[in-house]
Amino acid sequence: MTSGQLIIPEGKYISPTKLKQFIVTAFSDNELRDLCFEVRVDYESLPPGGKADKARELVSYMERNQRLSILVVVVRQYRPQFDWVSLLTDQQEEISFPIVTPPASIPRMGHETQLISKGITTLVHLLRSPEMRTVLVAFQTDFQATSDQIKNVNIYKQLHDLMQQLENRYFLLYNDQRRLPDDDAAWDSILLNEPELRGKIDDLVLAAMQGELDATEMRWTSQLEEAKRELTTAIESFELENLKSATRLIYRVLNRQPSRINAQLVTTAGNLRLDGLVAALQTIKEKLANMEAALSAQELIEQNEKAIAALSRMDIQLKSLIQEHNALQELDDELRRVEATLLQSVDELEDAWYDIQPMVKGLSDLSQESWVEGTQKAADELDAALSAGNVVVIRRAFRRFRSQVGRSFRLVDMQTLALCQELQEVGGSLDLLSLDLLWRGFQ
């Protein structure tokens, strides 16, 4: 039986287009259904249409989940004579499912992730030893559980990214709507924007369906579908009221769901037990050290040690970001509550300040990043304004402080998203190892 090991030469990339074409040519409809089952994709959630449409979405789904190599491995399992090297290209194709890329200023952990992935995938070499195979099989459930947790993180990250993209299209639509009925040329702009906006809604609904969210987390999708219908009617009949209905429905989703999805993302990431994976790799390293002479495994031990160190650092960073995010969320919730009463009176702010000050001070205990200093400075200015008692100055200082907290929150949010993106590579390596363990179990 074909091994799950897949070593892609440096500077080479798997072509999603070539892979899709091969699946369409070499697999029947029933085999495509079996292929989906093997890679744990719900065949019924793929878009309606022919085999080519379903194969395209399958490849796209695996690509955006950083699991394209897993799909190639399973394809080789079904077609052992398949020359998978023919899929490689010199340039990485543009991802078929748009992803929001974190700003360049956000530090990425690409090198760390490479160390972790290499350390995990090289464990495949240990399967030649019956004793080490027994050790690895003992941790197979842990490997799969960690991979599943990472996939859950990615579900919410994709929804988070797509909500941002929909919001960009919504603002274009809303600004055009405001020009009506005085400027009929706005309809031309709406006609140009509508296909992209409709596509973003379709992407969001499909991602939610494939993420297998429960019914309570899916209610907003029906609102977006209704918004699409209202938008279609508006464009076909140039009806402003239908257009307003569509924008209201989209706004309702954008006003509520991104924060909820973000909270789910952080909660899911917070439940990720990377320390359990570290412990498993540590045990494997100790067993490996005892058998070093028999296996000539010094290089594997070194790679394993680097993976353990890098994974430990990633675990520390993830836990730190989750703590920072939760602290800022608590502060942001309190400021939003106070903000609702600020125009009538500053009394609520004065009372709440006794709770807000310790929250701000607690941020410096969590992080030494520059955003903490900026947040503390804005808080000090607001504290001075409250002491002086000038209502106009207090409101101005509050707005400045509120804005600074928002910027800090977005920065930590982007750092968390960037780390979640890196985690997908780790999950892919765990899947490769789990596949090899499973297949060798049938030999």
CORVENRA-V836426 format. One record per run of one state. SS is the DSSP state (2 for helix, 1 for strand, 0 for the rest). FROM is the first residue (numbers start at 1). LEN is the number of residues. Records with the same first field share a line. If there is no record, write none. Layout:
SS: FROM-LEN, FROM-LEN
//
This chain:
0: 1-12, 15-1, 27-2, 39-4, 46-5, 65-3, 79-5, 90-20, 129-1, 139-1, 179-7, 211-4, 218-1, 238-2, 271-3, 291-1, 296-2, 340-7, 367-3, 389-2, 442-2
1: 13-2, 88-2
2: 16-11, 29-10, 43-3, 51-14, 68-11, 84-4, 110-19, 130-9, 140-39, 186-25, 215-3, 219-19, 240-31, 274-17, 292-4, 298-42, 347-20, 370-19, 391-51
//
